[in-house]
Amino acid sequence: MRITSIQLTDFRNYERAELRPCEGITVLYGNNAQGKTALLESVVLSCTGRSHRTPRDRELIRWGQDAGRVFVRVERRDGSHEVEMLLSQQRRKTVKVNGRALQRTGELMGHVNSVLFAPEDLRTVKDGPAERRRFIDMELSQIRPAYYYALQRYAHALMQRNRLLRDIPLNPALRDTLEDWDAQLARHGADIMTMRAAFVREVSEAAHENHLEISGGREDLTVRYAPSLDAGGEDPARALLAALAVAREVDIRRGATAVGPHRDDLVLALSGMDARVYGSQGQQRTAALSLKLAELDIMRRALGEAPALMLDDVMSELDPKRRRHLLRRLEGVQTIVTCTDLSDLAEAEIGAAWRIQDGSIRPEGGDEA
């Protein structure tokens, strides 16, 4: 897959701009807070319908404007795909694919695919379970639209059940309606758990191989799915339904659902030790890089072609050894790299470089694009 055009209108700090990435490595360089990350964010938005930086679409619109637009064109094995996002301060965004407005965001999945690696991805290793669930959800949704829909249905049922749990102490007669929401949670939750388990097995294998290569065989990275309940070989829907029934009284007292995929986690271990607790900064950074390269491997296999890879100011964060390993993996992968200093990419074969300044895009040594 290759991105051929990114067009922005009143998006973040861009009034109007277009970037045409090259087939190899495209570098976006300049000082911080000039708009480099916003260009990558627009690609993420075209992949999943969501920004990786904010859940509020209104924040994506340029200050003082009522609307904004993102347009991304890609060339894939089956031809050209065009994704357009129309953002509004007054109403929900409109998503179009090849000129046709979509009724459901899930229809967007699979038209533009990318893997983003940014310094904050270290949080996947260092922070709590929510970051690791987000890691799974963002990538699995791109290659399995059924997973995205299961997440949506589960989130709706979870919200309704939690609202009911808070209302029951005020109106005990509502208790009888819990069974209906329990059944929905169990059905959709089981779908999520099954797909997550299969995905994490792939991640663990690919991340293990990448980590061995980066660490020179000195460390062994394993990734294990840690669901909030162990089905013990039982049908996951039946196991989750039983767990919800057992936890019902506690849930009512707390006003929240204590068991289900929204409480899942991943365990990242380095030579058998929890990377979150015992890993050094360098070891955690290597684990995060291994996970991202695993995403790239898995998506390439699932899609039959490589997704776009976006590296947001990570070269300066990596030591020379990790940097060289990452650069070796870029062959055949369209890559967009942001940095403040081109010297961070001295070893890379750069196809094109653009200077980003105050929401404008200029070719290296040239005029505004």
Secondary structure, 3 states (H helix, E strand, C coil): CEEEEEEEEEECCEEEEEECCCCCEEEEECCCCCCHHHHHHHHHHHHHCCCCCCCCHHHHECCCCCEEEEEEEEEECCEEEEEEEEEECCCCCEEEECCEECCCHHHHCCCCCEEEECHHHHHHHHCCHHHHHHHHHHHHHHHCHHHHHHHHHHHHHHHHHHHHHHHCCCCHHHHHHHHHHHHHHHHHHHHHHHHHHHHHHHHHHHHHHHHHHHCCCCCCEEEEEECCCCCCCCCHHHHHHHHHHHCHHHHHHHCCCCCCHHHCEEEEEECCEEHHHHCCHHHHHHHHHHHHHHHHHHHHHHHCCCCEEEEECCHHHCCHHHHHHHHHCCCCCCEEEEECCHHHHCCCCEEEEEEEECCEEEECCCCCC
